[in-house]
């Protein structure tokens, strides 16, 4: 059983094409430095490496750019890091942590040292997890979030995958309001009885809609940086019960517009992460803006200036509400045992299934914790999905509504 792991975000409508120039935004790297440390077995559970506590080999460690694997002594070494200010490990099967799986890189020199303590757990072959999404948490939404907590307590999953739009909004507000929402979410999620693994959605992109937020793009927490400040890496991986779970950040932005996209740095990281897992390992991807979705066909092409279906960047069109370059990620996954992709964003439960060269891949979305929505006469219920896993096989999932049905 995994122990408490700490905390590791939007509905949109679709419309016309807008045109803008220049290239997509890119992450600003940190100054080059060397990161070293050990991943070790914390026998006395004090979160420090004491004499005689052995290192753990074969654990993937990353700065969100490079991925290295610990040696026979549990040591790792990332030379000339140009990462995003964070170092983390991919927790291996049959281990857990009492402290975060990631650390902010804080160094005034060209060296940074970070050790990661692990606790050995019994081998798990069967487990459950809940896929939840889009709480848009604010004080007004806390009653609904408490309903979600009640579902968690009743079903006792091993962990939760939360696919974005975690907070009410950081896109269109100032720093004080955005921080308040992040602090509310982080504080409340730490009360959950099981680990919660998060990914950001478009509502976690701080200040990006600058015509509303009035935040300068030079702000030190602008864009994806506020999420990393509060919740750590915006893409990462972990292992549980023989399954490899990969968190991706599919909420990208250009000027004042977010859109579904995976940048080159993240794609390179994904390739390196996949190289570290044994052949045949079942893989689950979870992210906010979905790879694919049928919701757009339900909504149709709505003429909305605030949330258009497409934008143009350097003359090329990009979808906003699905991942425009999903094929780039799928090309990396095609030679692996990729079985399930989970997402949110559209506030509706959806299941797509494809047979690909003898392998079945599902692209499933969760509805919103925030509440019910109606699309073209279709009333989408608020709820979460409980998945059961046995020997690497994942069932179809059980939808659990947040609200009890009203008797007619």
N, C-alpha and C positions, 0 to 999 in steps of 0.2 A: 504494500500500500504506500502510495506517495504521501509524504508528510506535507505540512503547510509550506508552500513555495513562494509566497508573496506575489505581488502583482506584476505580474510581468509588466473614423468612427463613422446614409443619410438619405433620406428619401429625396428623390429628385424627379422632376418631370422633364419631358423631352421636347425639343423644338428645333428651330432653324439653325443654319450654319453661320458662325461668326468668324471673321478673319483677323489674325494678328500676325506680326512678324517675329523674328528671332527664334532661337532654339529653346528646347525645354530647359527648365532649371536643373542644376546639378548640385550635388552635395559638396560643400566646401570641406576639403580634407584638413585634418589636424597637421601640426608640424611633424615631420618625420621623427620617430623615436623607436626604441627597442622595448618590446614588452616581453617579460619573462615571468615564470612562476611555476607552480606545481598544482596538479589535481591529485588529492590524496584522500585516503580513508581516515575519516575522523572518528577514531575508535571511542573517544571519551565525550564526543558530542559538544566540545567547547568551541568549535568553529576556528580553532587555531591548530597549526601543525606542530605537534609535540614530538619529542624524540621517539623513534620507533614506529611512528605511523607511516605506513607504506604509501608510495605513489601508485596511481592507477594508470596503466598504459592504455593507449588506443582511444583516448577521449578527444573529440574535436573541440578546438578552441579558435575563436575568431574575433577580429576587430571590425566586423561587417565588411571587410574587403578581402583580407587573407584568411585562409582556413588552414590550420596546422593540426597535427595529431600528437598527443603526448607520447614520450618515449617510454622505455621499459621502467624508468624511475618515476614516471608521472610528470616529467618536466616538459615545458613547451617554450618556444622561442619564436617571436614574431619580429623580424628585423625590418627596420625602415618602415614602420607602420604609417600608413596614410589613411587610417580609418576615420570613423565618425565620432571619436571621443568615448568609445565604449569597448570593453572587452568582455566576452561571455563564453560559456561552454555549452555544448549540446549534451544535456544530461543523458548518460547512457542507460540502457535497460538495467533494471534491478538495482537502481540507486535512487536516492532522494537527497534533498538539501534542506537545511534549516535556515539558510541565509540566501539572498538573491543569487541567481545564476549568472548575474552580470555585475560589472563595476564601471563606474565613471572613471575615465583615465584622468588622474589629477597629478601632474608632475611639472616641476619647474626645471627639470633637466631633460636629457635625452634618453632617460631610462625610467621604466615604470614596472613595478613588480606586483603581481596579483596571484594569490593562491585561492583555490576553490576546494572547500571541504565537502566530501560526499559521505553519505551513510548507506551501508549495504542493506538491501531489502530482499525479501523472499521473491522468487521468480513468479511472475504473473502471466497466466495464459488467458484468463477471462477477466474482462473489466467492462465498465460502462463510462460514457462521458456525455455531457450535455453540450449541444451547440446552441448558443444564444447570440443575439445581435441587437444592435440599435436601441440601447436604453435611452440615449440622449439625456443623461442624468442631470437633473437639477433638483432643487428642494421640492418642487411641485411634483416631480416624478418619483420621489422616494416611496410613496405608497405602492406603486407598481413594482418598484425594485424589491420591496419587501415581499410581494407576492412571488416574485422569482426566487427569492431566498427560501420561501416556504416550499416551493417545488424541489429545490436542491436538497433541503433537509429531508423531505419525504422520500426522495428517490435515491439519495446517497450515491451519487456518481463519484468516480475516482478523481475527476477533474472537469473543468469547464473550458470550452473554447469560445471566446467572446470576439465576434468578428466586426468590431468597429462601430463608429459613431457612439462612442462610450459616453461622451459628455453632451450637454445641451448645445454648446457651440463654442468654437474658438475661431472660426473662419471670419466672423463679422463683428467681433467685439474687441475691446481694448485689453491690455495685459492684465489688469486687476480682475476683470470679469472672467477671462480665460483661466487664470490661475485658480480662481475660486471654484470653477467647475472641475478642473483637474484634481484639486485637493479634496473636493467632495467625493469624487469617484474613487480616488485612491484610498481615502480613509474608509469608505463604505465597503469596498471590495475586500479589504483586509479582514473584515468581519466574517467572511464566508468560511464555512467549515472545510472546504476543499480548495485545492489550487485553482487559480484562474489564469489562463494564458490569453493575453490580449494581442490584438493587432489594431493599428490606427485606421480610422476612416477619414473621409473628407472633412468632417466636423472637428477633427483634431488638428487640422492644418491652421496653425495660429496666424491670424491677421491677413490671410491671403486675399480675401475680398476687401481690398484696401479702400474701396469707395465707401464701405460701411465701417470697417474697423479703424480707419485712419492710422494704421500702424505702418511704419516705414519698413521696407524690405531689408534694411540693414540692421533691424532689431536682432539682438543676439539669440532670441528664442523664436525667431520668425519661421514659419513653415513647419517642417517636421521636428524642429529642435525642441519645442516645448514638450512634445510627446516624449522624446528621448530623455529630457530632463526629469520628468516625473515617473515614467514607466519603463525606461530602458530601451533596448534595441527595438527598432520598428520592423525588423525581420530577423529570424533566428530559427533554430530547430530544437527538438527534444525527442527522446525515445521513451516508449512505455509499452510494456506487454508485447514486445517484438515488433511494434509498429513505429515507423519514423514519421513524426509530425513536423511539418514545415510551415512556419508563419511567414507570410509575404505581405509587403506593403504595396497595395495596388492603387493607393490614393496619391497621385502625382499632381503637379500643378505647373501652370504657365501663366505668368502675369497674374491676373485676378481670377483665373479659372482653374478649378480642379478638373481632373479627368482620369480615367482608368488607364494606367500605364505602369510598366515595370522597367526601371532604368537600367543602363548597361552595367553599372556597378553591382546592382542587386542580382542581375542575371549571371554575372561572373561568380558572385558569391554562391548562388544556387548550384551552379555547375560544380564548384569546389566542395560544397556540402554533400552533394550526391555522390561524389567520388569517395567519401568517407564511410559509406554504409555498405554492408555486405550485399552481394547480388541476391535478388529475390525478396528483399525486405519490403513488406507492404508500406506504401507511402500515402499519407493524407496531407493535402494542402489546405490551409485556411487563410482567408484574406477578406477584405471588405468589399470593394467593387468586384463583382463576379467576372470570371472568365467569359461565361456565356449566360444568357438569360432570355426567356420568352416574354418577360414583362413588357418590354418595349413594344412588342406586337400587340399587346393588350391595350396599352396606352395610346398607340399611334403617334403620329408626328405632331405633337402639340406645339403651337407657336408661342414659345415662352422665351422672352429675352433674358430672364434671370437664370434659367437652367436649360440651355439648348442641348439638343441631342449630339451635335457635333461642334468642334471648333477646328479652325485651320491654323497650323503652325508652319511657317516657312512654306506656305502653299500646299501643305499636305493635310488631309482631313484626319481627325482622330475622334473615335467614339469617346463620350464622356462617362457613360454609365455602364459600360462593360470594358474589359481590358483590351485596349486597341491592339496590343502586341502579344496577346495570349499565346499565339502560335510559337513565339520565341521561347516561352517557358515550356510549352508542351514538347518542343523539339528536344529539350534537355531531359524531359521525363519519359520519352517514348521507349527507351531501352531499359526502363525500370518498372517495378511492380506498382505503378501508380493506379490507385483504385478509387479515390474519393477526393473531390474538391468542394470545400465549404465556403460560403460567402454570406453577405448580408446586403445592405444598401437599399433594396427595393421594398422592404417592409412586407414581404409576402413569402410564405413557405412555397418552395418550388423544387421539383426534382426532375432533372434531365438525365437520360441514360443513353450511352453510346457503346456499341460493340466495335472495338478497335483491334483489328488483327488478332482476333481470338480472345481479347481482353476487354472486360466490361469496365467502363469508367463512368462514374456518376458526378454530376455537377449540381449540388444541392444548395439552396439558400434557406436561411432562417427568417421567419417573420420578426417583427419588431416587438421588443419588450415595451416600447413607448405606448403602443396602443393599436387598435384596429384601424384599417384604412379601407376605403372603397375605390376601386378602379373600374370605371365603365360598368357600374352595376354589380361588380363582383366584390363581395365583402370579405376582405382578408383578415383573418383572426390573428390577434396577438398571442404569441406563445413561443415555446422552445422545442427542441427536438432531442430526445434521448436515444443514443446509439448503444447497442450492445455488441461487444467484440469477443470472439472466441477463436483462439489459434490463428489470429490474423485476419479472420473473416468478419466483416462488419455488416450488421443487418440493415434493413431498409429504414430504420429509425421510427420512433414513436412520437407523434406530435402531441404536446401537452399544452393546452390553452391556459393563458393566465387568468382568464375570467370564466366562471362557471356559466354553463348554458342556462338561459332563462326558459322556464317552463311556459308553454303556450296555454 
